[in-house]
Amino acid sequence: MRASLKIAGALALVLLLAACVAGSEESHRAVAGGWVSQLFLGFWHGMISPFMLIVEVVNTIRPHTLPWTVRMFETAGTGVPYDVGFYFGLLSGPGAAWGASRRR
């Protein structure tokens, strides 16, 4: 029971992460929404960037293994708010949480 709950949670996390990845149609629409949406979209892409790095490496080493292509960074997000959000998300993402838990 506990193992199936973990698998279901991991699957839900993967689907959540894939909802608005860089390069998707939803991401392009959000970038066009103004500086606030660019800031939050950059923050989100910064937070999921460690996962997207793994997906990029898999797609580079074994093309067409995964059914989708993603980018690490949104090419339409060219403004300063997107960049600031991306770097803040990168600093406060899963890597920072993992590092904080290792220090305890």
QUIQUIBEL-V989005 format. One record per residue. RES is the residue in one small letter. PHI is phi in whole degrees, -180 to 180 (999 if undefined). Layout:
BEGIN
res:RES phi:PHI
res:RES phi:PHI
END
This chain:
BEGIN
res:m phi:999
res:r phi:-68
res:a phi:-67
res:s phi:-68
res:l phi:-67
res:k phi:-66
res:i phi:-65
res:a phi:-64
res:g phi:-66
res:a phi:-66
res:l phi:-65
res:a phi:-64
res:l phi:-66
res:v phi:-63
res:l phi:-65
res:l phi:-66
res:l phi:-66
res:a phi:-80
res:a phi:-65
res:c phi:-141
res:v phi:-81
res:a phi:-62
res:g phi:96
res:s phi:-81
res:e phi:-64
res:e phi:-64
res:s phi:-66
res:h phi:-63
res:r phi:-67
res:a phi:-68
res:v phi:-66
res:a phi:-76
res:g phi:-79
res:g phi:125
res:w phi:-70
res:v phi:-68
res:s phi:-67
res:q phi:-65
res:l phi:-63
res:f phi:-70
res:l phi:-67
res:g phi:-63
res:f phi:-62
res:w phi:-63
res:h phi:-66
res:g phi:-67
res:m phi:-67
res:i phi:-92
res:s phi:-61
res:p phi:-61
res:f phi:-70
res:m phi:-69
res:l phi:-63
res:i phi:-63
res:v phi:-64
res:e phi:-62
res:v phi:-64
res:v phi:-63
res:n phi:-67
res:t phi:-77
res:i phi:-74
res:r phi:-124
res:p phi:-59
res:h phi:67
res:t phi:-74
res:l phi:-95
res:p phi:-78
res:w phi:-140
res:t phi:-120
res:v phi:-132
res:r phi:-119
res:m phi:-73
res:f phi:-134
res:e phi:-72
res:t phi:-71
res:a phi:-81
res:g phi:-85
res:t phi:-100
res:g phi:-88
res:v phi:-64
res:p phi:-59
res:y phi:-66
res:d phi:-63
res:v phi:-63
res:g phi:-62
res:f phi:-62
res:y phi:-69
res:f phi:-66
res:g phi:-66
res:l phi:-66
res:l phi:-73
res:s phi:-109
res:g phi:-80
res:p phi:-62
res:g phi:-65
res:a phi:-68
res:a phi:-67
res:w phi:-66
res:g phi:-65
res:a phi:-68
res:s phi:-73
res:r phi:-76
res:r phi:-78
res:r phi:-73
END
